[in-house]
């Protein structure tokens, strides 16, 4: 019985490590995307991620070397705030 509960606990722990999407890790302030995806895919992923919070992405960094990341911040559009 304890083996079963150990397996369930391990599965839940691993699920908690998963980010908002494959290759993307972030929250409402921004995130990073693996450079394994193309620049266009990274842009689309950032747009979709920030839209969840009613924001738009602003690129902050791009390390295109092997194992690098595209970094972005999620910002409010000040022109359309009420």
Phi, psi and omega in degrees: 000319181293333178294320179296314179293327176295318179296318179295316179298316180296319179296317179293323178295317179293323179294326179291337180281344181290137181276192180297341180189167179294126180082000181234132175229129180179185178213203184289348180264347180148200180177189177227148180232134179303139179284004176291341177265161180288165180299321180293319177296319179298318179298314180297320179295319179294319178299313181296319181296310183292329179298333177300334183252010180071030183233175175235153183275147173233123181295135179243334179199159177211108177249099188272004177292164179304126180085005182276182183220153166265129178253146179212155175244145176264122183235152172283150175273106185295335181291335185248013178279145179252000000 
